[in-house]
Amino acid sequence: MRENTGVTADYKGDYQELVDEISELLGAPATLENRDFELIAFGAYDSEGELDASALDPVRARSILTRRSTSAVRTWFEGFGITRATGPVRIPPTPEAGVYRGRICLPVRHRGVVLGYVWLLDDDPGPSERQLTAAMAVAARIGALLADEAQAGADLTRELRAVLTAEPGWQRDMAVAELRTALAVRADGPHTVVCVAPWPSADPEDAPSVRTVPGATALCTVPWGTSAQSLALLVRLRSPDTVTSAVSAAGRLLERAGGTAADGGGSRPGAGAGGGSAGAAGVAAGIAAPRLGLADLGAAWQEAAGAARAALAEPRLGPVAEWAHIGPYRLLTSLPAGAAHDQAVAALLTPAHRELARTAEVYLDRAGQAGRTAAVLGIHRQTLYYRLSRVEQLTGLDLDDGEDRLLLHMALKGARL
């Protein structure tokens, strides 16, 4: 797993205050990045209270807008010895590298280890040595905070994976107890679980650092099917009534996975049937219902995984789907594999009858209203009636019978999973 010192929501305000303090001390906007050159906080300061547009050369603009720098920029800056420096480092302007203005780098260290960097533009005459000394003292406080966060966000991969993969009963209870002990006071309060699946890498160790995901408490990979992996994320919520932080975390992970981030919130208007998968890379995320504490973590994982499966099966639900908003898939994803299959519907689900199956599903999604169904499918009503009669012939089901319609509808939805 890649080592990183990111920033969680619990520490964000503290970093911002310290960066603003440095900006005030030096009379110039300062930025704080971790040791991987990912932006943590940005202090916009000038005498008029507005950021001078001239401060944004291409490198600085990219860092602020994308919250990270390229590997080439990182290598270039590290060439000035900032990883070893214990005091301010002045870096000259280099227009050919996109650095139109000089920089001053304040290394952020704790117990001799560099954890990040504070950056400011080097104007003439620039800050005095006294100002820089005062700013380095603040940088030392930032270093202590980064070290504290790293300790608080210690890797709990093993503990979380043990909970999510343990058999229900005493094994899971012991795993939950171990995770609760590791989290200490952070184990209390509202949590939810996020599942991102399938995770692009089959290597269980190839996952982002938990400290790079806002609001994350623990993160691990969990087997998905026979050969793939999913990503499990334990997210601490501000209240049990909102999963906003989980939606944001899911979106960020989908971006890393190559999918398309989008708001969660369940079903959105759209056709009830159709091919395709959630996300640009066939990756989706599911979010469990919020819970207090960790006792029900196993069930929460099943909900998150079920919501992800639903989003993969039904594009309109994703790419981020909440358990509370996936409708009949709450039941279907809770059933054992294959339980929703029914022999009566087997012939309808063959490739030769794909169009008939889609017609039946759209018809049932719209409560059997022929006019709405024909409009969605773009066909004449008589064509619709002919197709529905063919569905009845293939399945032996009566579409005027409520129980037969229910069986067909659930079987069609189950086939998506």
N, C-alpha and C positions, 0 to 999 in steps of 0.2 A: 504494500500500500504506500502511495506516495506521501512522504512527509510534508507537512504544510503548516503554516501558522496563519490561519484565516481569522475571521472575526465573526462571533455570534451576536445575536441581537442583545444578549444580556450585557455585552461589553461595548457596544457600538457608541452609546452616548458618552461613556468615559473617554474613549479615544477621541471623539469629536471635541470634547472640552479641552483636552490636552493639546490637540492640534491648533485649536483656536487660540490657546494661550501662547503657543509658539508664534503664531501669526501676529498676535498683538505685540509680543516682545520684539520681533524683528521688523514689524511694520510692512510685512509682505505676506502674500498668500503662501501657505505651506501645504504639502500633501504628505500623507503617511501611507507607505506601502509595506506589505510584509516581505519576507526574504525571497519570496517567489515573484515579487514585483506585482502583486495584486493589490489594488487600491483598498485601503481601509477607511480613510477619512480625508476630507479636503476642506481646508480653511480658506474661504473667499474673503479677502481683506484688502481694502485700500482706504485712503483718507475720506473718500466720498461714500464709503459703504458699498461700493460696487466693484466687481472684478474687472480690471483692465483687460480688454480683449487682446491686447498685444501680448499678454502673458501666455496665450494659448498657441504655442508653436505646435507642429503636428504631433510630436512625441507626447507633449503634455496633454493636448486635446484628446488623443487616443486613450491615454491612461485614465482620464476623468470620465470619458464617455463610455468606454468599454470595461472600465474597472480593472484593466490589466495591461501590461506591456508585452511586446513581442519578445521572443527568445533572442532575436538579433539585438534589440535595444538593451535587453538585460546583459548580454555578453559585452556590449560596447561599454556600458557604464561600469560593469565589474572590472573592466580593464584598467580603470583608474584606482584600483586597490580598495574599493569601498568595503569589501567583505572582511578586510583585515584592519581597517582603520579604527582608531579609538577616538578620533576627533574629527572636526569638520573637514570635508574634502571639496576643493574647488575644481569644477569641471568646465573647461572653456567651451564657447559656442562652436558648433561644427555644422554649418548649414547643409553640407552634403549628406549628413546623417539625420537631417530633419530637426536638429537641435539648434535653433536660431538664437537662443539666448543661453548664457552660461548658467550653471547650476551650483548650488552649494548642497552637499549631501551631509546630513547629520546621521551617522550610524546609530541605530537603536540596539543596544547590547544589554545583556543581563548575565552576570557572572562569566564574562568573557566570550559569550556566544552572541553572534549577530542574529537578531530576530526580525529586523526590518530596517526601514530607512525613512527619514524625514527629508523632503526635498523642498527647496525654495529657489527662486530665480536670483541670480547674482547681479544686482544692479550696481552701478557706480555712484557713490563710493561703497555701497553695500553695508551690511551690519558690522558693528565694531566687534573687537575681540571680546569685550565685556558682554555684549548682547549674545554673541555666539556661545559664550560660557554658560550664560543663563539658560539659553535654549538647549544646550547639551544636558543640563540638569533636568529639564522637562523630558528630554528624550530618554533619560535614564528611568524616569517614572513610567514612561510608555513601555520601556523594556520590561520593567517589573510586572506591569499589567499584562503584557503579552505572555510572559512566563506563567503568570497566575492562570490566565485563560487556558494555556496549553495543558496545565495540570488539571484544571477543571474539566477540560475536554479530552482527557486521556482516552486512549483507544479502548473502547469497550466492545470491539468486534466479537471477541470470543464469547463474552457474556450474553450479548444480544442474540447471537446465532444459536447459542445453547437453548435459550428460551423458545425461539421460534421453531426449532427443529426437534425439541424434546417431545416425547409422548405425553399426552394429558395424564395427570395424576402426580405422583410424588416426584417423578423426574422433573417435570416442568415446575412444580412448586419449589424445588431446590434451586433450579436455574433462576427463577424469578427472585428468590431470596438473595442469591449471589449478586444479581444485577442491582437489586435495591440497595444492598450494602455498598456496592461500588459507586452508586450515584449519590448516596447519603441524602441530604435534604432535597436534592434535585429530583428524587424519586416521587416526591409528593406533588400534588397539584394535577391539573388536567394535561393529558397527553393524547396523541393519536399516532397511528402508524401509517406510513406511506410505502407502497410497493411500486417499483418501476420495473417493467418487464416487457420483453426479455432484455436483460442487460447485454450490451453488445459483446462484451468479452466473456468467454467461458472460464477464464482464470478467476477463481474465488478471491484472489488477492488484488486483482486489478479493479479497484474501486476508489472513488475520490475520498479525500480526508473528510471526516465529519466536521472538521473545523472550517471547511470551505462552504458549508451549507448553512445559511442563516436559520436559527431556531433549532438546529439538530442537537439531539442529546446523544444518540448512538447510531451507528450505521454498520451494516454488514451485507454480504451476499448470501443468498439462499437458493438451493437448487430449484430450477423451473423446468418441469418436464423431465425428460430422461437425460438431456445433455446440455441444456442452457442454464443460465443463472438469472436470478432477479436481484434487485437491490432493495433492501429493507431499511427504513429510516424511522427512528423513534423521534418524534417532534414534541417539544414542550409547548403548550398553548397558553395564551394569555388568559383565556377564559374557556369554560366548557361549551360556550355557545357559538364559537366561531373557529373555523379551521383555516383562516386566511394565511397564517404563517406556513401551514402545511401545503397549501396550494402554491405558494411562492417557492417553497423548497422543491416541490414536485416539478414545477416549471423549469427551475434551474437544472435539475438532474436530467430532464428530458432534453434540454439544450445540449448538455454534455454527451448524452447518449445519441444525439443526432436526430431526435424527434422534434416536434413542434410544440413549444410551450403555449398553453392557453389557459383561460380561466376555468376553474372547476365549477361545480354547481349543478351537475346532473344533466338531464335531458334538455336538448335545445331543439327548436323546430327543424324538421327535416324528414326525409323519406324514411319510412320504417324499415325498409329493407334495401340492401345493396351491397356490393362487394367493397373491397378495400380494407385498410386497417388504420388505426389511429396513429397519428404522427407521421412525419415524413419518412422515418426509417422503420415503420412498423413497431414502434415502441409506445407504450401507454403507461399511465400511472393511476393507481387507485388509492383512495384515502378512506380509512376506517372511521367509524363514528367516534367522537371524543369520549374519553374515559378519565376518571379520577384514579391516580395511582397506577400501579403496574400489575395488579392481581389478574386482570382480564386480558393480558397482553397476547396470549395465544389466540383468543377469539378475535381480537383486533387485527392480528395478522391475517387471519382467514378472510376477514371483511375487506382488508386492503387488497389482498391478492384477488379476491372475487371481483372487486370493482375494477381492477386492472384487466382481468379477463373480459369483463363486460365491455370495457372501452375498446379492447382489441376486436371484440366480436361485433360491436355496434358502433360505427364511426361517430354517429351523432352524440354519443355519450362522452367522447374523449376529446383530446388525448388525456385530460385529467378528469377522472370520474370519482365522485363521492359515493360511498356506500348508501347513504340516505336517499340518493337520487337515481338509482339504477333500476327502480321498479321491479319487474318480475325476475330480473337477473339476481336479485337478493336470494330468491328461492332456488333458482337453477344452479347458481354457483355453489350453493351449500350442499347440493346432492352429490353422491358418489359419481365418479366418471362413468358415463354411459347410461346413467339412470333415467335421463330424459329421452332416451331413444325409444321409439315404439315401432314395432314391425309394420303396423298399418301405414306408417308414413315413409317407410323405407324406399318404396319405389319412387315416391315424389321427390326424394332427395338425391336421386341419381343425376349425373350431369345432363342427361338427355331431357330432363324435365325442370331444369333450373328456372326457366321463365314462369312455369306454372307455380313453382314453389314461391317465387317472388310475388306473383300475383296474389296468392293465398295469404301471404304474410301482410302485404300492404292492405288487403281487404280486411283482415282481422284487426290490424293495428288501428283501422278507422271504424271500428265497431260495426262492420258489415254494411257501411253506407256506400252503395254502389256509385253514386254520383261523385263523391269525393275520391273514391278509389280510381275510377276511370280517369278523373282529371289528373291525379298524381302519375298514373301510368301512361297517360297520353293516348288512351285507346277509347274506342266507342263502347257504349254500354253493352251492346250485343256481343262484342268481342269478349268483354269481361264475363258475361254470363256463360258464354261458351267455355271459357277457360275454367270457371268455377265448376261447371258440370264435369269437365275432365278431371279436375282435382277429386271430386266425389267418386268418380269411376275408379281412379287409381288407388284411392285410400279406403273405399268402402265406408267413408264417414258421411254423415248428413250435416251439411252446413246450416240447416235450419234447427239443428239440435244443439242446445247450449253446451252440453258436456262434450259432444264431439268437436265442437269449435274450440273448446278449452284445450282438449287433448292435442288437436292439430296446432294450435297457436304455441303451446309450450314446447311441442316437439320441434317446431320450426326455430324457435328461439334457442332451444337446447342444442340444435345442430350447429349453430354459430360458434358454440364453445368447444 
